Amino acid sequence: MSSITAGSKRWTSFYAALQAAIQRSTHKWTYEDFQECFSLWCEEEPASSSTVFNTVAQHMESGITNRVDELLAQFSVKDNLDKLHAVVTEAKKRKRAGDAYEGQDLWRENLQPRAAARARTIPLLEKEKDRLQAMLAELDQSNLRLQAEIQAHVKAREDADAEATALLDVLEEVTAKWNEVPMDEIESWTLQTAESLPNSK
């Protein structure tokens, strides 16, 4: 049995029952059932098939036990059952001794269960609500910052696109005007310009 079983009598009984349930569930599939599925192999190699069957059953039991232990530890089941056992044990002792309990959790006949439950749960729920509201406010601020950054990037991209479009329009306009000039005039202007330049020495 796992070391997780060390604890109160109530916890030990609970964990023992849980282990028994795991063992029953993992060994519910008998070797006879296994033989029906793999009849030829079990008939030809009975020793190997029996070993494999036992290995699979043990693996299933070990895997389920480990997962159950993780869940029990995650939700502090052992600690809670130990506390419950201590409370019940103390209450039984007080009842046998006839002692009155003067603590804050004194039960009264006129105390409704709903009122007692609300007194316990509402403060916890309000605390959780405040935590979630703070988290939501932080997320809202983060979203606003991201939105501002995205808008700035979009604006910069739009400005760059507009500038590039304007430059292309100017280039197209210049190209169109250049193409309108007759080739004869271009050649004449080029010749005149070349003749007007001083001869290089």
C-alpha positions, 0 to 999 in steps of 0.5 A: 500500500502506498505511503500516502495511506499514513494518516487517520483511521478514517483516511486509512479506511477510505484509501483501503476501500479505494485500493480494493475498488481499483484492484477489482476493476483492473482484475475484472477482466480474467485470464479466461476472457483474455484467452477468448480474445487470443485463443490461438496464441494462448494455446500455443504459448500459455506461459508467455500469454499468462505473463503478458496478461499479468503484466497488463493487469499490473500496469493498469492497476499501477497507472490508475493508482498513481493517477488517483494518488495525484488527484488525492494530493491535488485536492488535499483529500487526506488532510481534509479527511484527517481534519474531519476525523479529528473533529468527529473524534473530538465531538464524540468525546465531548458528547460522552463527557457531557461538555458544552462547546463554546466555540464560534461554530456552536450549532443552534437549533434555530440556525438554518443550514442555508444561513450557516452555509452562506456565512461560510461561503459568501466571504470566500465568493466575494474574495474570489470576485474581487480577485477576478475583477482585479484580473479583468481590470488588468486584462482590460488595461493590457488590451487597451495598450495592445489596441493602441500599439496596433492602431499606431502600426496601422497608421504608420503602414497607411502613411507609408502606403500613401507616400509610396502611392504619391511617389508612384503617381508622380513617376507615372506622370513624369513618364507619361509626359516624357513619352509625349515628347517627340523623339526628334525634339529629344535628339535635337535638344541633346545635340544642341546641349552637347555642342554648347558644352566646352570641349574637354581638353 
